[in-house]
Amino acid sequence: MHAQRLNLMLDSVGRLTRRGAMSHAINLLTKLRPVDIALILGRLPQHDREPLFDSLVRHDLGMAAEALSELETHLAVELLTTLSIEEVSRLLQELPSDDAALLVAELPEELREELLNSMKVEHLTEVQELLGFADETAGRIMTPDYFALEEDVTISEAITALQRRSEEFEMAFYLYVIDSRNHLLGVVSLRQLLLNPPSTPLRKIMIGDVIKVTTSTDQEEVARIVATYNLLAVPVVDEESKLAGIITVDDVIDVMREEATEDIYALAGVDADDRAHGSPLNSARRRLLWLMLSLGAALIAVFIVQFYFDTIKQALELAVLIPVVAAMGSNAATQTMTVVVRGIGLGEVSWGASRRVVIKESLVGLINGFLVGLVACGIISIFFGWRFGTVLGMTMVLSLFVAGAIGTLVPVFLKRLQADPASASSVFVVTFTNIITFFFYLGIATLMLKYYDL
């Protein structure tokens, strides 16, 4: 029902925007939640999205900022570059510093410098501190607004402080206990504040073994920790164990969605910024490189086939079966590669544990290869004879075995080299699998020609 209502709203807003009736379009948007406004903006064509957002900024700056924070980063940056420096500065100052830092980091360098010079000193300092941390680390995505008190503070004083300072925090899921030098000592849940006597000092009820991350922890690792321990927020400490900020669950969900999207797109050789409602020219440009790499990989396989050209001339049925050989090897390799890349992303597959995974996936390939090969052998034997069925059946066994091994080794090896295992695995795995498969297929056929008459 919600999706249907949103689609109706999208049609209405788009129609009003095209007619230039911006005030009516804005009136419709103001009845929605910021996340729904972001969804509508994201699905509108660029020539409608930009003027509509510009009108929203002028009508309600706060709502425009909230919607901006819910947009995908590349779309948000695209919209910001269409506004004046003054408007961008006012917008970003409405956002939490971590969201503002994320967007500022993606702006063109000249615009970024000009923007930072125009922002208020307090907000600017927080944003610059976050920008000082490496991209895709806990330090970059944390918020420096957290609720922390010293260990001698009583529960009564803590509740009073929380009530007095609640507007300072983006979200107060936990109370962090620190010493006089801001070292993280423990954590207290808000529930514990309500269930213990008001005179109890925080050190008596705090949990000293705090699950935490450092400012340099990779954002994927942060997401794994939050998901594993079912946390609403995780504290971030610096190299001296001083509390630097917190990462809340809403930011973690964004990270998980972003990382999963990147991996899925990378496995298909598609840029992470490519979208279904985007520009055809931009999509074509983003996909062209991978298509060219795939063409190069396919040509290598052509040279392998050409090497056995005399074998194919003696038994033209071999050429007819080549698509089956190529498809089965590629599909099996892609299955293995997808499982392994996802396992790496979840922390289940590492260099140390790779041998066990290689053995497991190779056995899977061997079992499936035997079963698929048996079926292929039977079907091809009926139409082309038992010799061709035997060639194809043996090839299936060897091909799927190799696909399992290569589909595991390539992503793990790329991760070992500090490369993204998803971004390059597809081309390498499919190429290697096809090359080896064609060698097996035509090599076995050549031997069959030598000892039997195909």
C-alpha positions as CSV (number, residue, x, y, z in Angstrom):
1,M,0.0,0.0,0.0
2,H,2.8,2.4,0.9
3,A,4.7,1.7,-2.4
4,Q,1.5,2.2,-4.4
5,R,0.8,5.6,-2.6
6,L,4.4,6.6,-3.2
7,N,4.1,5.8,-7.0
8,L,1.0,7.9,-7.2
9,M,2.8,10.7,-5.4
10,L,5.8,10.4,-7.8
11,D,3.5,10.7,-10.8
12,S,1.8,13.7,-9.3
13,V,5.0,15.5,-8.3
14,G,6.6,14.8,-11.7
15,R,3.6,16.1,-13.6
16,L,3.5,19.3,-11.5
17,T,7.2,19.8,-11.8
18,R,7.1,19.5,-15.6
19,R,4.3,22.0,-15.7
20,G,6.3,24.5,-13.6
21,A,3.8,24.3,-10.7
22,M,6.5,24.1,-8.1
23,S,4.5,25.4,-5.2
24,H,1.9,22.7,-5.6
25,A,4.7,20.0,-6.0
26,I,6.3,21.3,-2.8
27,N,3.0,21.2,-0.9
28,L,2.7,17.5,-1.8
29,L,6.3,16.8,-0.7
30,T,5.8,18.5,2.7
31,K,3.2,15.9,3.5
32,L,5.8,13.1,3.2
33,R,8.6,11.9,5.4
34,P,12.1,12.9,4.4
35,V,13.0,9.3,3.3
36,D,10.0,9.3,1.0
37,I,11.0,12.7,-0.4
38,A,14.4,11.2,-1.1
39,L,12.9,8.2,-2.9
40,I,10.8,10.5,-5.1
41,L,13.8,12.8,-5.9
42,G,15.9,9.8,-6.7
43,R,13.4,8.4,-9.2
44,L,12.7,11.7,-11.0
45,P,14.7,12.5,-14.1
46,Q,17.6,14.9,-13.5
47,H,16.0,17.8,-15.4
48,D,13.0,17.6,-12.9
49,R,14.9,16.6,-9.8
50,E,17.2,19.7,-9.7
51,P,14.6,22.5,-10.0
52,L,12.3,20.6,-7.5
53,F,15.1,20.3,-4.9
54,D,16.1,24.0,-5.4
55,S,12.4,25.0,-4.7
56,L,12.4,22.7,-1.6
57,V,15.6,24.3,-0.3
58,R,14.0,27.8,-0.5
59,H,10.7,26.6,1.0
60,D,11.9,24.5,3.9
61,L,15.7,24.3,4.5
62,G,15.4,21.8,7.3
63,M,13.2,19.3,5.3
64,A,15.5,19.7,2.3
65,A,18.5,18.8,4.5
66,E,16.8,15.8,6.0
67,A,15.8,14.6,2.5
68,L,19.4,15.2,1.3
69,S,20.8,13.0,4.0
70,E,18.5,10.1,2.9
71,L,19.6,10.3,-0.8
72,E,22.3,8.2,-2.3
73,T,25.6,10.0,-2.0
74,H,26.2,10.5,-5.7
75,L,22.7,12.0,-6.2
76,A,23.1,14.3,-3.1
77,V,26.4,15.6,-4.4
78,E,24.9,16.1,-7.9
79,L,22.2,18.2,-6.3
80,L,24.6,20.2,-4.2
81,T,26.7,21.2,-7.2
82,T,23.7,22.9,-8.7
83,L,23.2,25.3,-5.7
84,S,25.1,28.4,-4.7
85,I,27.8,28.1,-2.1
86,E,25.7,30.0,0.4
87,E,22.8,27.5,0.0
88,V,25.1,24.5,0.2
89,S,26.7,25.9,3.4
90,R,23.3,26.5,5.0
91,L,22.1,23.0,4.0
92,L,25.1,21.2,5.4
93,Q,25.0,23.1,8.7
94,E,21.5,21.6,9.2
95,L,23.0,18.1,9.0
96,P,24.8,16.1,11.6
97,S,28.6,16.5,11.2
98,D,29.1,12.9,10.0
99,D,26.5,13.3,7.3
100,A,28.0,16.6,6.3
101,A,31.5,15.3,6.2
102,L,30.4,12.4,3.9
103,L,28.9,14.8,1.4
104,V,31.8,17.3,1.6
105,A,34.3,14.6,0.9
106,E,32.6,13.8,-2.4
107,L,32.4,17.3,-3.7
108,P,34.8,18.6,-6.3
109,E,38.0,19.9,-4.7
110,E,37.5,23.6,-5.6
111,L,33.9,23.6,-4.4
112,R,35.0,21.8,-1.2
113,E,37.6,24.4,-0.3
114,E,35.2,27.3,-1.0
115,L,32.4,25.6,1.0
116,L,34.6,24.9,4.0
117,N,35.6,28.6,4.1
118,S,32.0,29.6,4.2
119,M,30.8,27.3,7.0
120,K,30.4,28.3,10.7
121,V,33.5,27.7,12.8
122,E,31.9,25.2,15.2
123,H,30.4,23.0,12.5
124,L,33.5,23.4,10.3
125,T,35.8,22.1,13.0
126,E,33.8,18.9,13.4
127,V,33.6,18.3,9.7
128,Q,37.3,18.9,9.2
129,E,38.1,16.5,12.0
130,L,36.1,13.8,10.4
131,L,37.6,14.5,6.9
132,G,41.0,13.9,8.5
133,F,40.3,10.2,8.8
134,A,40.7,7.8,5.9
135,D,37.7,7.1,3.7
136,E,35.5,4.1,4.6
137,T,36.8,4.0,8.2
138,A,35.0,4.3,11.5
139,G,36.6,7.7,12.0
140,R,35.0,9.0,8.8
141,I,31.5,7.8,9.5
142,M,31.3,8.4,13.3
143,T,29.4,11.3,14.9
144,P,31.3,13.3,17.6
145,D,28.0,13.9,19.4
146,Y,27.7,11.4,22.2
147,F,26.5,11.2,25.8
148,A,29.4,10.6,28.2
149,L,29.9,11.2,31.9
150,E,32.6,10.5,34.5
151,E,32.5,7.4,36.7
152,D,31.7,9.1,39.9
153,V,28.5,10.7,38.6
154,T,25.3,9.3,40.2
155,I,22.4,8.0,38.3
156,S,20.3,10.9,39.4
157,E,22.8,13.4,38.1
158,A,23.2,11.4,34.9
159,I,19.4,11.5,34.2
160,T,19.3,15.3,34.9
161,A,22.3,15.8,32.5
162,L,20.6,13.7,29.8
163,Q,17.4,15.7,30.1
164,R,19.3,19.0,30.0
165,R,21.6,18.0,27.0
166,S,19.3,15.7,25.0
167,E,19.2,18.2,22.0
168,E,23.0,18.0,21.7
169,F,22.9,14.4,20.6
170,E,21.8,12.8,17.3
171,M,20.7,9.7,19.3
172,A,21.4,8.7,22.9
173,F,21.2,4.9,23.0
174,Y,23.9,4.4,25.7
175,L,25.7,6.4,28.3
176,Y,29.4,6.1,28.0
177,V,31.6,6.3,31.2
178,I,34.9,8.1,30.9
179,D,37.7,9.3,33.2
180,S,38.9,12.9,33.6
181,R,41.1,12.5,30.4
182,N,38.2,11.1,28.3
183,H,39.4,7.5,28.3
184,L,36.6,5.1,27.8
185,L,36.0,3.0,30.9
186,G,32.6,1.5,30.4
187,V,29.0,1.7,29.1
188,V,25.6,2.0,30.8
189,S,22.3,1.3,29.0
190,L,19.4,3.8,29.6
191,R,17.5,0.8,31.0
192,Q,20.0,0.5,33.8
193,L,19.6,4.1,34.7
194,L,15.9,3.4,35.4
195,L,16.3,0.2,37.3
196,N,18.9,1.2,39.9
197,P,18.8,3.6,42.9
198,P,19.3,7.3,42.0
199,S,22.3,7.6,44.3
200,T,24.3,4.8,42.7
201,P,27.5,6.0,41.0
202,L,27.9,5.0,37.3
203,R,31.1,2.9,38.1
204,K,28.9,0.5,40.1
205,I,26.6,-0.4,37.2
206,M,28.7,0.1,34.1
207,I,29.9,-2.7,31.9
208,G,33.6,-2.5,31.8
209,D,34.2,-4.8,28.9
210,V,33.1,-2.4,26.2
211,I,32.7,-3.6,22.6
212,K,34.4,-0.8,20.7
213,V,36.3,0.1,17.5
214,T,39.1,2.4,16.7
215,T,39.0,5.3,14.3
216,S,41.0,3.3,11.7
217,T,38.7,0.3,11.7
218,D,37.2,-0.5,8.3
219,Q,33.5,0.4,8.0
220,E,32.7,-3.2,6.9
221,E,34.2,-4.5,10.2
222,V,32.2,-2.0,12.1
223,A,29.0,-3.3,10.4
224,R,29.9,-6.9,11.3
225,I,30.5,-6.0,14.9
226,V,27.2,-4.1,15.3
227,A,25.3,-7.0,13.5
228,T,27.1,-9.7,15.6
229,Y,26.4,-8.1,19.0
230,N,23.0,-6.6,18.1
231,L,24.2,-3.1,19.1
232,L,22.3,0.2,18.6
233,A,25.6,2.1,18.6
234,V,29.3,1.3,19.0
235,P,31.9,3.7,20.5
236,V,34.9,4.8,18.5
237,V,38.2,5.4,20.4
238,D,41.5,6.8,19.2
239,E,45.0,5.2,19.5
240,E,45.1,6.3,23.2
241,S,41.7,4.7,24.0
242,K,40.0,8.1,24.3
243,L,36.4,8.3,23.2
244,A,36.3,10.1,19.8
245,G,32.7,9.4,18.8
246,I,30.0,6.8,18.2
247,I,28.6,5.1,15.1
248,T,24.8,4.5,15.3
249,V,22.9,1.7,13.8
250,D,21.3,3.8,11.1
251,D,24.8,4.7,9.8
252,V,25.7,1.0,9.9
253,I,22.6,0.0,7.9
254,D,23.7,2.6,5.3
255,V,27.2,1.0,5.2
256,M,25.9,-2.5,4.8
257,R,23.6,-1.4,2.0
258,E,26.4,0.5,0.3
259,E,28.9,-2.4,0.6
260,A,26.4,-5.0,-0.6
261,T,25.5,-2.8,-3.5
262,E,29.1,-2.3,-4.5
263,D,29.8,-6.0,-4.3
264,I,26.8,-7.0,-6.4
265,Y,27.6,-4.3,-9.0
266,A,31.3,-5.2,-9.1
267,L,30.5,-8.9,-9.7
268,A,28.6,-7.9,-12.7
269,G,31.2,-5.4,-13.9
270,V,28.9,-2.4,-13.3
271,D,29.9,0.9,-11.6
272,A,28.3,1.4,-8.2
273,D,26.8,4.7,-9.3
274,D,25.0,3.2,-12.2
275,R,21.2,3.2,-11.6
276,A,18.1,2.1,-13.5
277,H,16.7,5.6,-13.7
278,G,20.1,7.2,-14.7
279,S,21.2,8.7,-18.0
280,P,21.7,6.2,-20.8
281,L,25.0,7.8,-21.8
282,N,26.4,7.7,-18.3
283,S,25.4,4.1,-18.0
284,A,27.0,3.2,-21.3
285,R,30.2,5.0,-20.3
286,R,30.4,3.2,-16.9
287,R,29.9,-0.2,-18.4
288,L,32.1,0.1,-21.4
289,L,35.4,-0.7,-19.7
290,W,34.3,-4.0,-18.3
291,L,32.7,-5.0,-21.6
292,M,36.1,-4.3,-23.3
293,L,37.9,-6.4,-20.7
294,S,35.3,-9.2,-21.3
295,L,35.9,-8.9,-25.0
296,G,39.7,-9.3,-24.5
297,A,39.1,-12.4,-22.3
298,A,36.8,-13.9,-24.9
299,L,39.4,-13.4,-27.6
300,I,41.9,-15.4,-25.5
301,A,39.5,-18.3,-25.6
302,V,39.1,-17.9,-29.4
303,F,42.9,-18.4,-29.7
304,I,42.7,-21.6,-27.7
305,V,39.9,-22.9,-30.0
306,Q,42.0,-21.9,-33.1
307,F,44.9,-23.9,-31.7
308,Y,42.8,-27.0,-32.0
309,F,41.3,-26.0,-35.4
310,D,42.4,-29.2,-37.1
311,T,40.6,-31.2,-34.4
312,I,37.4,-29.3,-35.0
313,K,37.7,-29.7,-38.8
314,Q,37.8,-33.5,-38.4
315,A,34.7,-33.5,-36.2
316,L,32.5,-30.5,-36.7
317,E,30.1,-31.7,-34.0
318,L,32.7,-30.4,-31.5
319,A,32.0,-26.8,-32.6
320,V,28.3,-27.3,-32.0
321,L,29.0,-28.3,-28.4
322,I,31.3,-25.4,-27.5
323,P,28.4,-23.2,-26.2
324,V,27.5,-25.9,-23.7
325,V,31.1,-26.2,-22.5
326,A,31.6,-22.4,-22.1
327,A,28.2,-21.9,-20.4
328,M,28.7,-24.7,-17.8
329,G,32.2,-23.7,-16.8
330,S,31.3,-20.0,-16.5
331,N,28.1,-20.6,-14.5
332,A,29.8,-22.9,-12.1
333,A,32.7,-20.4,-11.6
334,T,30.2,-17.6,-11.0
335,Q,28.4,-19.6,-8.4
336,T,31.5,-20.4,-6.5
337,M,32.9,-16.8,-6.9
338,T,29.7,-15.3,-5.5
339,V,29.7,-17.5,-2.4
340,V,33.4,-16.8,-1.7
341,V,33.2,-13.1,-2.3
342,R,30.2,-12.8,0.0
343,G,32.1,-15.0,2.6
344,I,35.0,-12.6,2.4
345,G,32.7,-9.7,2.9
346,L,31.1,-11.3,6.0
347,G,34.5,-12.3,7.4
348,E,33.9,-16.0,7.0
349,V,36.7,-16.5,4.4
350,S,40.3,-15.4,5.1
351,W,43.7,-16.2,3.7
352,G,44.4,-18.5,6.6
353,A,41.2,-20.5,6.1
354,S,41.3,-20.5,2.3
355,R,42.7,-24.0,1.9
356,R,39.7,-25.6,3.6
357,V,37.4,-23.5,1.4
358,V,39.3,-24.4,-1.8
359,I,39.0,-28.1,-0.9
360,K,35.3,-27.8,-0.1
361,E,34.4,-25.8,-3.3
362,S,36.6,-28.2,-5.5
363,L,34.7,-31.1,-4.0
364,V,31.4,-29.4,-4.8
365,G,32.6,-28.9,-8.4
366,L,33.7,-32.5,-8.6
367,I,30.3,-33.9,-7.4
368,N,28.3,-31.5,-9.5
369,G,30.6,-32.1,-12.5
370,F,30.1,-35.9,-12.2
371,L,26.3,-35.6,-12.0
372,V,26.0,-32.9,-14.8
373,G,28.6,-34.8,-16.9
374,L,26.6,-38.0,-16.5
375,V,23.4,-36.3,-17.8
376,A,25.2,-34.5,-20.5
377,C,27.0,-37.7,-21.6
378,G,23.6,-39.5,-21.9
379,I,21.8,-36.8,-23.8
380,I,24.7,-36.1,-26.3
381,S,25.3,-39.8,-26.8
382,I,21.7,-40.1,-28.1
383,F,22.1,-37.3,-30.7
384,F,25.8,-37.4,-31.5
385,G,27.1,-40.8,-30.4
386,W,28.8,-42.2,-27.3
387,R,32.3,-40.8,-28.2
388,F,31.0,-37.2,-28.2
389,G,29.0,-37.8,-25.1
390,T,32.1,-39.2,-23.4
391,V,34.2,-36.1,-24.4
392,L,31.5,-33.7,-23.0
393,G,31.0,-35.8,-19.9
394,M,34.7,-35.9,-19.0
395,T,35.0,-32.2,-19.7
396,M,32.1,-31.3,-17.4
397,V,33.8,-33.2,-14.5
398,L,37.1,-31.4,-15.0
399,S,35.6,-28.0,-15.8
400,L,33.4,-27.8,-12.7
401,F,36.3,-29.0,-10.6
402,V,38.5,-26.3,-11.9
403,A,35.7,-23.7,-11.6
404,G,35.4,-24.5,-7.9
405,A,39.1,-24.1,-7.3
406,I,39.6,-21.0,-9.4
407,G,36.3,-19.4,-8.2
408,T,37.8,-19.6,-4.7
409,L,41.5,-18.9,-5.2
410,V,41.1,-15.7,-7.3
411,P,38.9,-13.7,-4.9
412,V,41.0,-14.9,-1.9
413,F,44.3,-14.0,-3.7
414,L,43.0,-10.6,-4.6
415,K,42.0,-9.9,-1.0
416,R,45.5,-10.9,0.0
417,L,46.9,-8.3,-2.4
418,Q,44.6,-5.7,-0.7
419,A,42.4,-5.5,-3.9
420,D,38.6,-5.6,-3.9
421,P,37.8,-9.3,-4.5
422,A,34.5,-8.4,-6.1
423,S,35.7,-5.8,-8.6
424,A,38.1,-8.0,-10.6
425,S,37.0,-11.5,-9.8
426,S,34.4,-11.8,-12.5
427,V,36.7,-11.3,-15.5
428,F,39.6,-13.3,-14.1
429,V,37.6,-16.2,-12.8
430,V,35.4,-16.7,-16.0
431,T,38.5,-16.1,-18.3
432,F,40.7,-18.7,-16.5
433,T,37.9,-21.2,-16.2
434,N,37.0,-20.9,-19.9
435,I,40.6,-21.2,-21.1
436,I,41.3,-24.3,-19.0
437,T,37.9,-25.8,-19.9
438,F,38.6,-25.4,-23.7
439,F,42.0,-27.0,-23.2
440,F,40.3,-29.9,-21.5
441,Y,37.5,-30.2,-24.0
442,L,39.5,-30.0,-27.2
443,G,42.5,-31.8,-25.7
444,I,40.3,-34.8,-24.7
445,A,38.7,-34.6,-28.2
446,T,42.1,-34.7,-29.9
447,L,43.0,-37.8,-27.9
448,M,39.7,-39.4,-28.9
449,L,40.5,-38.7,-32.5
450,K,43.9,-40.3,-32.1
451,Y,42.6,-43.5,-30.7
452,Y,39.0,-43.6,-31.8
453,D,37.2,-42.3,-34.9
454,L,34.9,-39.5,-33.7
